[in-house]
């Protein structure tokens, strides 16, 4: 259910990409790469984007089974063609879509230039816009965050976009996930309420682990006294945490120090 919800949110982004094209084909528009995407790549080295692909397309609900199969094969083919064009540039695949003609990428400036020239691309959207700094507002092009500002901006999102960058670069990332369950300090509770609260925490942890089934993850620590769980996760698991109603926030974790 949660994978479907995640897919629907992503498809709503692609609805913007598809809206100008109607139900049958994309219109080739000038200025395919928006300035905000270029500025993000200039400021941070890469940008997370959604790329609309230039091909005939219809909603699958209007197609026969054979029509769905043929359209998905065509989408896969044009994705492959675009990735061939991007060979040798700074890019990473975030997600290949089957039902809509699009692909999610993390790209550098050289890959953006290739996308701007490609006949396979109809338009580009910023997938995860740069987070505003509460103190400074929008950053100037080319300006990087300090370590303190970086951590502050990460706290403003359920899953900070910096974590998606890290997992794209490293394959996995250590995280602490906060869980949505009533909680009070145990020294303020009776023994009975402490037991009930710990059971609720365990239940929330079990729920999240069930959601993560089939994704790349590893449990690093199950907490008893606080509503949280420490994990090492891949991109697919990080996206599940982002969509989970049982998760309140996700923060980067640090490797445990070896005992002396």
N, C-alpha and C positions, 0 to 999 in steps of 0.2 A: 504494500500500500504506500509506504513511504518513498520507495523508488519511483512509483508512478507519480506521486505528488511532486517529487524533485524534477521529474521529466516534464511535468506540466508547467512548472515555473520556468524551466529552461526554454520550453517551446513558446511560452508567452514572449520571451525575449526575441525569439526568431520570428514571431508574428510581426514584429516591427520590421524585420528584414524582408519579410514576404509581402507586407501590406501594399507596397508600391507596385508589385508585380502582378496582382490579380491571381487567378487560380491556375493559369496555364504557363506563364513564363515570367522571368525577371526582366525588368527594364535596366539597361546599362546606364548608370547615372554618373555624371562627372563628380570628382571629389569623393571617391569611394572610401577613402580613409579620413575620418574626421580629425580636426586639429587636436581635440582632446586626447585622441589615441596617440598621435605623434608626440604630443607634449609629455604624456605618461612614459612612453618609451625613452624619450630624451632625458627625463628626470630620474628614472629608476633603472634604466638599462633594458627593461622589457615591459610589455603590457599584455594583460590578459584580454583576449578579444573573442567575439563571435563573428564568424565569417559566413555571409550568405553566398551560396553558389549559384552561378548563372546557368540555369537549366529549366526546362518545363517541369511543372510540379502541380499536383492536385492532392487535396486531403485524402487520406487513405479511406475514410468512410465513404467516399464517392467512387471507389475503385473496386473491381473484382479482385479475387485472391491472386490471379495471374497478374493483374495490373499492379497490385501492391508489390509483388515479387520483382517485376520488371523495373518499377520505379526505384525500389531499394537498391537494386543492382546498378542502376544509373547513378544514384547518389554515391554509392561506393566507388564507382569508376571515376567520377569527377573529383571526389576527395583524393583518390590515388594520383590523379593527374596533377592536382594542385600541390600535393606533397612532393611530387617529383620536381616541380618548378621550384619549390622551396629548398631543395637539396643544397647543402653548403652554406645556408644562412642560419642565423641564430633563431631557432624555433623549437618548440616542444608541443606535442599533441596533448591536449587536456581531455578532449572527448570527441569521438566520431559519432555523428547522429545517423540513425537509420531511416527515421520517418520524415525528416525534413531535410532539405538540401543545405546543410550547414556543417560547420566544424568549429570546435572551440580550441583555441591555440594560445600559447604564450610566445610572444615574438619580440625580436629586437628590431632595430631600425632598418637593417638590411632586408629582413623578411617583410617588413611593412612596405618597403619600396617594391619588392617583388609582387606583393598582393595588389598594390595600386596599379601595376602594369598588367596584371593577369586578366585574360579574357574569361577565365573561369570564375572570377569573383564579381558579384553584383554590388555588394557593399559590406561595410565593416562596422561593428559596434564595440564600444568598450564594455567588457564583461564585468569587471570589478573596478569602478572608478576610484581614483586616488582619494583617500580619506582626508577630510579637512582636519587641520590642527585647530583646536579650540582657541589657541592663542594667536596664531598667525594667519588663519584663513587659508585660502588656496595658495599653494606654493608656486613660486616662480619656476619657469621652465629651467631644468638643469640643476635645481637645488635639491639636495638629498636631506633626509631626516637625520637628526642626531639619534643616538641610541635611546636617550630618554624619551624624545618625541615619538620614536618608533614604537616603544612599549605603550605609550599613552594612547596612540592612535589605535593600537591593536585591541585595547580594552573597550573601544567604542562599538565593536561588532561582535556578533555571536561567534563566528569563526573569522578572525582577522584575515584580510587578503594576503598579509605577509606569510601566513602559514601555508597558503596555497602555493606561493612562490617557492617556499622552502621544500615542500613535498615534491613539487615539479622538478626541482634541481637535485634533491637527495633521494627521492624514491619513497622515503618514509620520514615521519617526524614524531617527536615525543610531545604529547599533549596532556593537559589536565582538563577534564570535562566536568563542569558543575552540573549537578542533577536537580531537577525540579521536584522537590519534596519539602514539606514543612520541616523546619529545623530550629532547634534552640541549643545553646550550650548545655552539655550534659550536667554540669554542676548546678543548673537551675531546675532540673527535672527529678521526679521521683524514680525509683528503680523500675517501676512498671512502665513509666513513660520513656525511660532510656531504652528499655527493651523494645517497645513499640517503634521508637524512632529508628533504632538500628535495623529493625525488620523492614521499615519503609525504605531506608537507604539501600538495603540489599535488594529489595524488590525493584527499585529504580535502576540499580546496576544491572540486574538480570534482564530487565526490559531493553536497555540499551545494547547489551551484548547480543540479545536475540535479533535486534535490528541490524547489527553488524555482521550477522552470519552470512558467509559467502564473500565478504570483503577482506582486504588485506589489513589485519590488525593483530596486536598482541597485548594482552593485559600485563601491565607492569606492576600495578598495585590496586587492590580493592580497599577502600577506606571504610572503617566501621563507624567512626564517630562524626564524620562530616559527609555531606552529600556530594561525593565526587568519585572519580575513577581516573587512574593514570594509565595511559595507553601509548603504544607506538602504532601509528596508523599510516596507511597509504592514501592515495588520492581518493579512491572510491569510498573508503571508510570515513574520510574527512567530510565528504559530501553528505554521507548519511548523518553524521553528527550535526551538520549544519541544518538539516531538515527535521531532526528528531524533536518531537514535542516534549520529550523527557530531559532534554539538554538545555540549560540556561545560557551557558557560555563556555568557550574553549580558549585555553591559554597555552602558550608554549611551555614545555617542561624542560628541565635540565637533567642530564644523566646523573644517576646516583653516584656519589663518591665512593670509591673503594675503601673498605675498612682497613685501617693501618695494621 
